[in-house]
């Protein structure tokens, strides 16, 4: 190959161990795709407008094997830049959401191996449902207060004190 003045080795074919093509320079594919697997099972495509990663068999797995490193998902921030939306943190073993998370009507967030605690909205009402064994505990280092969306206090459970109902 030639980079406009100097000779370069853009492609090396290594025939040891079954053969490997080693690209030593950028690979450019037009508005088309790269197909991987005997039946084109994994596809990386661009149609001129949108980009796609599509898997046609088995699981699609993302694996980060570097110690204490993360997998991050960044997206447009609505102002011409990007912001972090999700971090899968390899050092703390947390999945961190850096933006609001929305669960649409009729869907829920389940906690526990048997979906013992569920939080959801059915389109009309909101629920915190404990359906497993044991009880639902709400803990606070201070008082616990129930109030309306407008801030009107309905009930207050005072730490080491009385219960005030309004």
Secondary structure, 3 states (H helix, E strand, C coil): CECCCCECCCEEEECHHHCEEEECCCCCCCCCEEEECCCCCEEEEECCCCEEEEECCCCCCCCCCCCCCCEEEEEECCCCCEEEEEEEECCCCEEEECCCCCCCCCCEEEECCCCCEEEEECCCCEEEEECCCCCCCCCCCCCEEEECCCCCEEEEECCCCCEEEC
